[in-house]
Amino acid sequence: MPWAGCSVLVADSAALRTVRAKAAARPDVFVADVPAAAQSTRVYGDFLATVGRARTEEMEYCAVSIVGPRNPVDRIVGRLPLMP
């Protein structure tokens, strides 16, 4: 989404899980998961199978993309630092 601009913030896996849960609970925020399986599988069918077996609570994330109104998104991400 380069035309919309985006900020890349840094978070550990626990913070990503928390941010994702808060964002997913809001109807005015869109969440796109980037599971770790996307980095470890080379065949799309294998990726779907790996992700399909994992429960949301067990999912390992490389990133989470959040799109929505600025104020709610700012509250969700808190004071996470920008990626250097």
N, C-alpha and C positions, 0 to 999 in steps of 0.2 A: 504494500500500500504506500509506495513512495509519494504519490500525489497527495495523500492525506497527512503524511509525516508520522513519525512514530518515535517514541523514546525507548531506548533499550536500557532496562534496569537490571541490577545484579541482585540475585537472591540464592540462598542455599535451598536444598530440596524441601526442607520443612517449611520455609517461608513460601516457596512456590505452591505447595499444597494448600497452605492457608489462604494465600491470595486467590488461588483458583476456586476454593470453596466459597469465599466471600463473593467473588464475581459471579459464580454460577447461581448463587442464591438471588441475584437481582434480575428482574425481568427486562430491565432497560440496558443491560450489559451483555455483549456478545463475547463468548469465550471460545478460543481455538486452542486445543491442546497440541503440544509438540512432545509426544512421548519419547522416551529414550530408545524404544524399539525402532524408531525411525532412523537412528544412527547405527543400529547393530544388525539390521536385516537389509538384504539387497534385493529380495524378491517381494513384490507387493503382497502376494498371497501369504507369505510367511509373516509379513508385518500385520496383516489383518488377523491372522490366527493368533499371534502373540498378544495383540491388543485385545482381541475378543475374549481371551481367557482371563485377562486381568480385571479385577474389580476396580472401580474408581479409587477407592481408598488405598489400593495396592500399587497403583500406577506410578511408575518412575517417570519424571518429567525432565526434559532438557530445557523446556521453556513453556510459557503460557502467554498467549496473545489476548489482550483485553481491549475491547472497543466499546465506547459508550460516552455518555456525557462527562465532561471534564470533572466536575465536582465529585460525583460518585466514584469515578476511577481514581482520583487523587486520594479519596478516603480509603479505598481498597488497598492501594499500593503503599500508603503511608509514606515513610521517609526512606524508601529503598534508594540506594545510590545509583547514579547513572553509570553505565559501563564505561570504563576509561578507553 
